[in-house]
Amino acid sequence: MSKAFRLSFATICALAIVTPAEAADADHGKDIAKRWCATCHLVESGQTKASDQAPPFSTFAKMPDFDQNKLAFLLLAPHPNMPTLSLNRTEVADLADYVRTLK
């Protein structure tokens, strides 16, 4: 098993553990989305400028299996045009919670 795979797997497992003390904060997630994601993705209604190469967050929100684990996987294995983001597990949970509000 490669070192990169083990590290990715360990990170996903760590992100999956969110205790009640770390309850997700959708407002903070929206701030993260606007700061880090809005250049490429449509992250909120009313946003008019984004890349046509990146899906809007509402697309992720409609995925039946979307949760913070799915988001963690997407962040750990980004496509070539997506920068690597260094978000901690609380920030990932907050961002996922915000995305779920877009259903």
N, CA, C and O atoms as CSV, one atom per row, in Angstrom:
chain,resi,resn,atom,element,x,y,z
A,1,MET,N,N,0.858,-1.170,0.000
A,1,MET,CA,C,0.000,0.000,0.000
A,1,MET,C,C,0.906,1.236,0.000
A,1,MET,O,O,1.822,1.336,0.816
A,2,SER,N,N,0.655,2.153,-0.895
A,2,SER,CA,C,1.520,3.316,-1.002
A,2,SER,C,C,1.333,4.257,0.183
A,2,SER,O,O,0.281,4.297,0.820
A,3,LYS,N,N,2.382,5.001,0.449
A,3,LYS,CA,C,2.349,5.959,1.554
A,3,LYS,C,C,1.265,7.014,1.317
A,3,LYS,O,O,0.569,7.409,2.252
A,4,ALA,N,N,1.122,7.467,0.075
A,4,ALA,CA,C,0.104,8.476,-0.246
A,4,ALA,C,C,-1.296,7.933,0.001
A,4,ALA,O,O,-2.155,8.637,0.531
A,5,PHE,N,N,-1.530,6.671,-0.386
A,5,PHE,CA,C,-2.841,6.074,-0.165
A,5,PHE,C,C,-3.132,5.955,1.325
A,5,PHE,O,O,-4.232,6.276,1.773
A,6,ARG,N,N,-2.142,5.491,2.097
A,6,ARG,CA,C,-2.342,5.356,3.548
A,6,ARG,C,C,-2.641,6.710,4.179
A,6,ARG,O,O,-3.515,6.820,5.039
A,7,LEU,N,N,-1.917,7.736,3.750
A,7,LEU,CA,C,-2.151,9.076,4.281
A,7,LEU,C,C,-3.545,9.561,3.911
A,7,LEU,O,O,-4.248,10.124,4.751
A,8,SER,N,N,-3.951,9.350,2.666
A,8,SER,CA,C,-5.294,9.753,2.238
A,8,SER,C,C,-6.362,9.014,3.025
A,8,SER,O,O,-7.336,9.615,3.478
A,9,PHE,N,N,-6.179,7.702,3.190
A,9,PHE,CA,C,-7.146,6.905,3.936
A,9,PHE,C,C,-7.232,7.375,5.384
A,9,PHE,O,O,-8.328,7.504,5.929
A,10,ALA,N,N,-6.094,7.631,6.008
A,10,ALA,CA,C,-6.082,8.098,7.398
A,10,ALA,C,C,-6.770,9.450,7.524
A,10,ALA,O,O,-7.485,9.697,8.495
A,11,THR,N,N,-6.557,10.323,6.550
A,11,THR,CA,C,-7.195,11.641,6.584
A,11,THR,C,C,-8.702,11.512,6.455
A,11,THR,O,O,-9.447,12.176,7.176
A,12,ILE,N,N,-9.156,10.667,5.546
A,12,ILE,CA,C,-10.598,10.464,5.381
A,12,ILE,C,C,-11.201,9.914,6.662
A,12,ILE,O,O,-12.265,10.361,7.091
A,13,CYS,N,N,-10.536,8.955,7.272
A,13,CYS,CA,C,-11.041,8.392,8.535
A,13,CYS,C,C,-11.110,9.458,9.618
A,13,CYS,O,O,-12.081,9.521,10.372
A,14,ALA,N,N,-10.089,10.288,9.694
A,14,ALA,CA,C,-10.083,11.348,10.704
A,14,ALA,C,C,-11.207,12.341,10.459
A,14,ALA,O,O,-11.834,12.819,11.404
A,15,LEU,N,N,-11.461,12.653,9.204
A,15,LEU,CA,C,-12.522,13.600,8.880
A,15,LEU,C,C,-13.899,13.028,9.172
A,15,LEU,O,O,-14.851,13.777,9.391
A,16,ALA,N,N,-14.008,11.719,9.175
A,16,ALA,CA,C,-15.300,11.077,9.415
A,16,ALA,C,C,-15.728,11.160,10.868
A,16,ALA,O,O,-16.898,10.945,11.185
A,17,ILE,N,N,-14.798,11.468,11.748
A,17,ILE,CA,C,-15.102,11.496,13.176
A,17,ILE,C,C,-15.392,12.930,13.596
A,17,ILE,O,O,-14.472,13.717,13.815
A,18,VAL,N,N,-16.647,13.260,13.706
A,18,VAL,CA,C,-17.046,14.590,14.157
A,18,VAL,C,C,-17.914,14.404,15.385
A,18,VAL,O,O,-18.996,13.820,15.313
A,19,THR,N,N,-17.443,14.894,16.490
A,19,THR,CA,C,-18.179,14.751,17.734
A,19,THR,C,C,-19.183,15.881,17.866
A,19,THR,O,O,-19.072,16.878,17.153
A,20,PRO,N,N,-20.170,15.756,18.764
A,20,PRO,CA,C,-21.137,16.835,18.953
A,20,PRO,C,C,-20.486,18.173,19.280
A,20,PRO,O,O,-21.022,19.224,18.929
A,21,ALA,N,N,-19.343,18.144,19.944
A,21,ALA,CA,C,-18.653,19.395,20.263
A,21,ALA,C,C,-18.166,20.083,18.995
A,21,ALA,O,O,-17.861,21.276,19.004
A,22,GLU,N,N,-18.095,19.324,17.904
A,22,GLU,CA,C,-17.638,19.873,16.639
A,22,GLU,C,C,-18.791,19.970,15.643
A,22,GLU,O,O,-18.604,19.752,14.446
A,23,ALA,N,N,-19.973,20.296,16.137
A,23,ALA,CA,C,-21.144,20.388,15.273
A,23,ALA,C,C,-20.860,21.372,14.143
A,23,ALA,O,O,-20.235,22.413,14.343
A,24,ALA,N,N,-21.328,21.021,12.969
A,24,ALA,CA,C,-21.050,21.824,11.781
A,24,ALA,C,C,-21.733,23.186,11.851
A,24,ALA,O,O,-22.809,23.331,12.431
A,25,ASP,N,N,-21.091,24.165,11.256
A,25,ASP,CA,C,-21.565,25.546,11.238
A,25,ASP,C,C,-21.690,25.987,9.775
A,25,ASP,O,O,-20.696,26.342,9.141
A,26,ALA,N,N,-22.910,25.961,9.252
A,26,ALA,CA,C,-23.143,26.283,7.841
A,26,ALA,C,C,-22.733,27.712,7.499
A,26,ALA,O,O,-22.269,27.967,6.388
A,27,ASP,N,N,-22.894,28.647,8.431
A,27,ASP,CA,C,-22.491,30.034,8.154
A,27,ASP,C,C,-20.983,30.126,7.937
A,27,ASP,O,O,-20.518,30.819,7.033
A,28,HIS,N,N,-20.229,29.421,8.774
A,28,HIS,CA,C,-18.772,29.390,8.590
A,28,HIS,C,C,-18.434,28.692,7.274
A,28,HIS,O,O,-17.520,29.109,6.563
A,29,GLY,N,N,-19.172,27.630,6.951
A,29,GLY,CA,C,-18.969,26.935,5.683
A,29,GLY,C,C,-19.205,27.842,4.487
A,29,GLY,O,O,-18.490,27.760,3.488
A,30,LYS,N,N,-20.203,28.704,4.588
A,30,LYS,CA,C,-20.471,29.654,3.503
A,30,LYS,C,C,-19.305,30.623,3.350
A,30,LYS,O,O,-18.904,30.949,2.232
A,31,ASP,N,N,-18.764,31.080,4.473
A,31,ASP,CA,C,-17.596,31.970,4.420
A,31,ASP,C,C,-16.412,31.281,3.734
A,31,ASP,O,O,-15.721,31.886,2.915
A,32,ILE,N,N,-16.190,30.017,4.077
A,32,ILE,CA,C,-15.108,29.247,3.450
A,32,ILE,C,C,-15.358,29.129,1.950
A,32,ILE,O,O,-14.449,29.335,1.146
A,33,ALA,N,N,-16.587,28.798,1.579
A,33,ALA,CA,C,-16.935,28.645,0.163
A,33,ALA,C,C,-16.701,29.941,-0.603
A,33,ALA,O,O,-16.145,29.924,-1.702
A,34,LYS,N,N,-17.116,31.048,-0.036
A,34,LYS,CA,C,-16.944,32.332,-0.715
A,34,LYS,C,C,-15.465,32.691,-0.843
A,34,LYS,O,O,-15.045,33.257,-1.852
A,35,ARG,N,N,-14.683,32.363,0.177
A,35,ARG,CA,C,-13.261,32.711,0.171
A,35,ARG,C,C,-12.450,31.807,-0.762
A,35,ARG,O,O,-11.622,32.299,-1.528
A,36,TRP,N,N,-12.679,30.498,-0.704
A,36,TRP,CA,C,-11.812,29.549,-1.390
A,36,TRP,C,C,-12.399,28.945,-2.663
A,36,TRP,O,O,-11.648,28.461,-3.510
A,37,CYS,N,N,-13.707,28.960,-2.816
A,37,CYS,CA,C,-14.324,28.169,-3.891
A,37,CYS,C,C,-15.026,29.001,-4.959
A,37,CYS,O,O,-15.219,28.530,-6.080
A,38,ALA,N,N,-15.409,30.228,-4.627
A,38,ALA,CA,C,-16.273,31.020,-5.503
A,38,ALA,C,C,-15.600,31.478,-6.795
A,38,ALA,O,O,-16.290,31.891,-7.727
A,39,THR,N,N,-14.305,31.416,-6.873
A,39,THR,CA,C,-13.643,31.787,-8.122
A,39,THR,C,C,-14.024,30.825,-9.239
A,39,THR,O,O,-14.178,31.227,-10.393
A,40,CYS,N,N,-14.174,29.556,-8.888
A,40,CYS,CA,C,-14.470,28.535,-9.899
A,40,CYS,C,C,-15.902,28.011,-9.828
A,40,CYS,O,O,-16.510,27.731,-10.861
A,41,HIS,N,N,-16.443,27.877,-8.620
A,41,HIS,CA,C,-17.777,27.295,-8.428
A,41,HIS,C,C,-18.803,28.379,-8.100
A,41,HIS,O,O,-18.479,29.381,-7.462
A,42,LEU,N,N,-20.038,28.168,-8.541
A,42,LEU,CA,C,-21.144,28.989,-8.042
A,42,LEU,C,C,-21.457,28.441,-6.655
A,42,LEU,O,O,-21.854,27.284,-6.519
A,43,VAL,N,N,-21.279,29.265,-5.629
A,43,VAL,CA,C,-21.432,28.775,-4.263
A,43,VAL,C,C,-22.678,29.296,-3.568
A,43,VAL,O,O,-23.022,28.834,-2.480
A,44,GLU,N,N,-23.358,30.255,-4.186
A,44,GLU,CA,C,-24.585,30.775,-3.578
A,44,GLU,C,C,-25.480,31.349,-4.662
A,44,GLU,O,O,-25.019,31.714,-5.743
A,45,SER,N,N,-26.765,31.422,-4.352
A,45,SER,CA,C,-27.694,32.001,-5.321
A,45,SER,C,C,-27.355,33.474,-5.495
A,45,SER,O,O,-26.958,34.147,-4.544
A,46,GLY,N,N,-27.510,33.953,-6.679
A,46,GLY,CA,C,-27.193,35.341,-6.957
A,46,GLY,C,C,-25.776,35.543,-7.463
A,46,GLY,O,O,-25.473,36.586,-8.042
A,47,GLN,N,N,-24.901,34.564,-7.257
A,47,GLN,CA,C,-23.541,34.665,-7.781
A,47,GLN,C,C,-23.615,34.499,-9.291
A,47,GLN,O,O,-24.237,33.557,-9.782
A,48,THR,N,N,-22.992,35.396,-10.022
A,48,THR,CA,C,-23.100,35.365,-11.478
A,48,THR,C,C,-21.805,34.995,-12.181
A,48,THR,O,O,-21.822,34.690,-13.374
A,49,LYS,N,N,-20.685,35.015,-11.474
A,49,LYS,CA,C,-19.409,34.761,-12.130
A,49,LYS,C,C,-18.725,33.545,-11.515
A,49,LYS,O,O,-18.507,33.486,-10.305
A,50,ALA,N,N,-18.391,32.581,-12.361
A,50,ALA,CA,C,-17.634,31.395,-11.961
A,50,ALA,C,C,-17.157,30.713,-13.233
A,50,ALA,O,O,-17.558,31.085,-14.336
A,51,SER,N,N,-16.317,29.734,-13.076
A,51,SER,CA,C,-15.822,28.980,-14.228
A,51,SER,C,C,-16.907,28.050,-14.751
A,51,SER,O,O,-17.662,27.465,-13.974
A,52,ASP,N,N,-16.977,27.918,-16.055
A,52,ASP,CA,C,-17.929,26.960,-16.615
A,52,ASP,C,C,-17.365,25.538,-16.560
A,52,ASP,O,O,-18.035,24.592,-16.975
A,53,GLN,N,N,-16.157,25.384,-16.059
A,53,GLN,CA,C,-15.515,24.078,-15.933
A,53,GLN,C,C,-15.803,23.404,-14.591
A,53,GLN,O,O,-15.565,22.206,-14.440
A,54,ALA,N,N,-16.311,24.157,-13.620
A,54,ALA,CA,C,-16.537,23.619,-12.275
A,54,ALA,C,C,-18.032,23.591,-11.975
A,54,ALA,O,O,-18.731,24.570,-12.235
A,55,PRO,N,N,-18.529,22.485,-11.431
A,55,PRO,CA,C,-19.965,22.401,-11.141
A,55,PRO,C,C,-20.366,23.338,-10.005
A,55,PRO,O,O,-19.573,23.595,-9.100
A,56,PRO,N,N,-21.587,23.844,-10.051
A,56,PRO,CA,C,-22.075,24.667,-8.941
A,56,PRO,C,C,-22.261,23.807,-7.691
A,56,PRO,O,O,-22.479,22.600,-7.787
A,57,PHE,N,N,-22.177,24.422,-6.546
A,57,PHE,CA,C,-22.352,23.695,-5.288
A,57,PHE,C,C,-23.728,23.050,-5.196
A,57,PHE,O,O,-23.885,22.029,-4.527
A,58,SER,N,N,-24.729,23.631,-5.858
A,58,SER,CA,C,-26.068,23.035,-5.823
A,58,SER,C,C,-26.067,21.634,-6.434
A,58,SER,O,O,-26.885,20.795,-6.057
A,59,THR,N,N,-25.161,21.376,-7.369
A,59,THR,CA,C,-25.027,20.033,-7.943
A,59,THR,C,C,-24.581,19.041,-6.877
A,59,THR,O,O,-25.111,17.933,-6.792
A,60,PHE,N,N,-23.612,19.438,-6.069
A,60,PHE,CA,C,-23.154,18.569,-4.980
A,60,PHE,C,C,-24.268,18.356,-3.965
A,60,PHE,O,O,-24.448,17.253,-3.449
A,61,ALA,N,N,-25.013,19.416,-3.684
A,61,ALA,CA,C,-26.088,19.331,-2.684
A,61,ALA,C,C,-27.150,18.314,-3.087
A,61,ALA,O,O,-27.775,17.696,-2.225
A,62,LYS,N,N,-27.356,18.140,-4.381
A,62,LYS,CA,C,-28.381,17.212,-4.872
A,62,LYS,C,C,-27.908,15.763,-4.916
A,62,LYS,O,O,-28.706,14.860,-5.167
A,63,MET,N,N,-26.628,15.534,-4.677
A,63,MET,CA,C,-26.113,14.162,-4.672
A,63,MET,C,C,-26.670,13.444,-3.449
A,63,MET,O,O,-26.505,13.934,-2.332
A,64,PRO,N,N,-27.326,12.294,-3.626
A,64,PRO,CA,C,-27.935,11.612,-2.480
A,64,PRO,C,C,-26.924,11.160,-1.433
A,64,PRO,O,O,-27.273,11.028,-0.260
A,65,ASP,N,N,-25.681,10.923,-1.837
A,65,ASP,CA,C,-24.679,10.447,-0.882
A,65,ASP,C,C,-23.725,11.548,-0.425
A,65,ASP,O,O,-22.676,11.259,0.150
A,66,PHE,N,N,-24.085,12.821,-0.680
A,66,PHE,CA,C,-23.183,13.906,-0.298
A,66,PHE,C,C,-23.182,14.091,1.212
A,66,PHE,O,O,-24.234,14.237,1.834
A,67,ASP,N,N,-22.002,14.082,1.783
A,67,ASP,CA,C,-21.807,14.385,3.199
A,67,ASP,C,C,-20.356,14.837,3.362
A,67,ASP,O,O,-19.634,14.987,2.377
A,68,GLN,N,N,-19.940,15.051,4.596
A,68,GLN,CA,C,-18.588,15.554,4.794
A,68,GLN,C,C,-17.536,14.536,4.356
A,68,GLN,O,O,-16.435,14.925,3.965
A,69,ASN,N,N,-17.852,13.245,4.412
A,69,ASN,CA,C,-16.894,12.241,3.943
A,69,ASN,C,C,-16.696,12.343,2.436
A,69,ASN,O,O,-15.570,12.258,1.947
A,70,LYS,N,N,-17.779,12.524,1.707
A,70,LYS,CA,C,-17.700,12.683,0.248
A,70,LYS,C,C,-16.910,13.949,-0.088
A,70,LYS,O,O,-16.070,13.940,-0.988
A,71,LEU,N,N,-17.181,15.030,0.633
A,71,LEU,CA,C,-16.456,16.274,0.407
A,71,LEU,C,C,-14.975,16.090,0.713
A,71,LEU,O,O,-14.122,16.564,-0.037
A,72,ALA,N,N,-14.668,15.405,1.807
A,72,ALA,CA,C,-13.266,15.155,2.150
A,72,ALA,C,C,-12.568,14.401,1.023
A,72,ALA,O,O,-11.434,14.721,0.664
A,73,PHE,N,N,-13.244,13.406,0.468
A,73,PHE,CA,C,-12.670,12.653,-0.646
A,73,PHE,C,C,-12.427,13.567,-1.847
A,73,PHE,O,O,-11.367,13.505,-2.470
A,74,LEU,N,N,-13.404,14.412,-2.173
A,74,LEU,CA,C,-13.249,15.327,-3.307
A,74,LEU,C,C,-12.087,16.288,-3.089
A,74,LEU,O,O,-11.371,16.627,-4.032
A,75,LEU,N,N,-11.900,16.726,-1.850
A,75,LEU,CA,C,-10.809,17.651,-1.550
A,75,LEU,C,C,-9.451,16.956,-1.558
A,75,LEU,O,O,-8.440,17.569,-1.899
A,76,LEU,N,N,-9.427,15.685,-1.185
A,76,LEU,CA,C,-8.163,14.949,-1.162
A,76,LEU,C,C,-7.736,14.475,-2.549
A,76,LEU,O,O,-6.555,14.222,-2.785
A,77,ALA,N,N,-8.684,14.356,-3.452
A,77,ALA,CA,C,-8.381,13.891,-4.806
A,77,ALA,C,C,-8.910,14.899,-5.816
A,77,ALA,O,O,-9.744,14.553,-6.652
A,78,PRO,N,N,-8.439,16.140,-5.751
A,78,PRO,CA,C,-8.974,17.160,-6.656
A,78,PRO,C,C,-8.541,16.910,-8.098
A,78,PRO,O,O,-7.544,16.240,-8.365
A,79,HIS,N,N,-9.327,17.474,-9.020
A,79,HIS,CA,C,-8.963,17.373,-10.427
A,79,HIS,C,C,-7.791,18.307,-10.708
A,79,HIS,O,O,-7.473,19.151,-9.870
A,80,PRO,N,N,-7.143,18.180,-11.857
A,80,PRO,CA,C,-5.925,18.955,-12.123
A,80,PRO,C,C,-6.078,20.465,-12.009
A,80,PRO,O,O,-5.125,21.142,-11.622
A,81,ASN,N,N,-7.231,21.010,-12.328
A,81,ASN,CA,C,-7.401,22.466,-12.268
A,81,ASN,C,C,-7.766,22.973,-10.883
A,81,ASN,O,O,-7.844,24.182,-10.666
A,82,MET,N,N,-7.990,22.058,-9.943
A,82,MET,CA,C,-8.400,22.469,-8.603
A,82,MET,C,C,-7.180,22.541,-7.687
A,82,MET,O,O,-6.414,21.582,-7.599
A,83,PRO,N,N,-7.000,23.663,-7.012
A,83,PRO,CA,C,-5.859,23.754,-6.095
A,83,PRO,C,C,-6.073,22.855,-4.879
A,83,PRO,O,O,-7.206,22.530,-4.524
A,84,THR,N,N,-4.990,22.466,-4.261
A,84,THR,CA,C,-5.070,21.688,-3.034
A,84,THR,C,C,-5.430,22.632,-1.896
A,84,THR,O,O,-4.762,23.644,-1.687
A,85,LEU,N,N,-6.483,22.299,-1.165
A,85,LEU,CA,C,-6.903,23.116,-0.032
A,85,LEU,C,C,-6.512,22.410,1.257
A,85,LEU,O,O,-6.655,21.193,1.373
A,86,SER,N,N,-6.030,23.161,2.207
A,86,SER,CA,C,-5.659,22.592,3.502
A,86,SER,C,C,-6.706,22.994,4.524
A,86,SER,O,O,-6.503,23.918,5.312
A,87,LEU,N,N,-7.830,22.290,4.501
A,87,LEU,CA,C,-8.898,22.558,5.458
A,87,LEU,C,C,-8.837,21.511,6.556
A,87,LEU,O,O,-8.568,20.339,6.294
A,88,ASN,N,N,-9.087,21.939,7.788
A,88,ASN,CA,C,-9.136,20.960,8.871
A,88,ASN,C,C,-10.509,20.293,8.877
A,88,ASN,O,O,-11.399,20.694,8.126
A,89,ARG,N,N,-10.682,19.281,9.716
A,89,ARG,CA,C,-11.929,18.509,9.669
A,89,ARG,C,C,-13.144,19.336,10.065
A,89,ARG,O,O,-14.243,19.089,9.569
A,90,THR,N,N,-12.968,20.303,10.942
A,90,THR,CA,C,-14.092,21.166,11.307
A,90,THR,C,C,-14.504,22.029,10.121
A,90,THR,O,O,-15.694,22.213,9.866
A,91,GLU,N,N,-13.529,22.552,9.403
A,91,GLU,CA,C,-13.833,23.364,8.223
A,91,GLU,C,C,-14.507,22.532,7.133
A,91,GLU,O,O,-15.422,23.012,6.464
A,92,VAL,N,N,-14.061,21.290,6.951
A,92,VAL,CA,C,-14.702,20.408,5.971
A,92,VAL,C,C,-16.145,20.146,6.377
A,92,VAL,O,O,-17.043,20.174,5.536
A,93,ALA,N,N,-16.371,19.890,7.669
A,93,ALA,CA,C,-17.736,19.656,8.158
A,93,ALA,C,C,-18.596,20.898,7.954
A,93,ALA,O,O,-19.753,20.790,7.549
A,94,ASP,N,N,-18.041,22.073,8.232
A,94,ASP,CA,C,-18.784,23.322,8.050
A,94,ASP,C,C,-19.122,23.543,6.577
A,94,ASP,O,O,-20.243,23.926,6.242
A,95,LEU,N,N,-18.156,23.301,5.709
A,95,LEU,CA,C,-18.386,23.474,4.274
A,95,LEU,C,C,-19.443,22.489,3.777
A,95,LEU,O,O,-20.326,22.864,3.006
A,96,ALA,N,N,-19.358,21.243,4.211
A,96,ALA,CA,C,-20.359,20.241,3.814
A,96,ALA,C,C,-21.739,20.626,4.329
A,96,ALA,O,O,-22.734,20.457,3.624
A,97,ASP,N,N,-21.804,21.143,5.556
A,97,ASP,CA,C,-23.090,21.556,6.118
A,97,ASP,C,C,-23.678,22.700,5.295
A,97,ASP,O,O,-24.883,22.727,5.043
A,98,TYR,N,N,-22.839,23.637,4.877
A,98,TYR,CA,C,-23.319,24.729,4.030
A,98,TYR,C,C,-23.835,24.186,2.693
A,98,TYR,O,O,-24.914,24.571,2.243
A,99,VAL,N,N,-23.074,23.304,2.066
A,99,VAL,CA,C,-23.498,22.756,0.769
A,99,VAL,C,C,-24.858,22.083,0.902
A,99,VAL,O,O,-25.702,22.220,0.016
A,100,ARG,N,N,-25.082,21.359,1.993
A,100,ARG,CA,C,-26.373,20.682,2.186
A,100,ARG,C,C,-27.527,21.674,2.299
A,100,ARG,O,O,-28.670,21.307,2.025
A,101,THR,N,N,-27.263,22.913,2.693
A,101,THR,CA,C,-28.344,23.906,2.778
A,101,THR,C,C,-28.822,24.334,1.397
A,101,THR,O,O,-29.866,24.976,1.278
A,102,LEU,N,N,-28.082,23.993,0.360
A,102,LEU,CA,C,-28.406,24.430,-1.002
A,102,LEU,C,C,-29.345,23.483,-1.734
A,102,LEU,O,O,-29.630,23.700,-2.912
A,103,LYS,N,N,-29.829,22.449,-1.075
A,103,LYS,CA,C,-30.746,21.486,-1.717
A,103,LYS,C,C,-32.010,22.166,-2.180
A,103,LYS,O,O,-32.891,21.514,-2.740
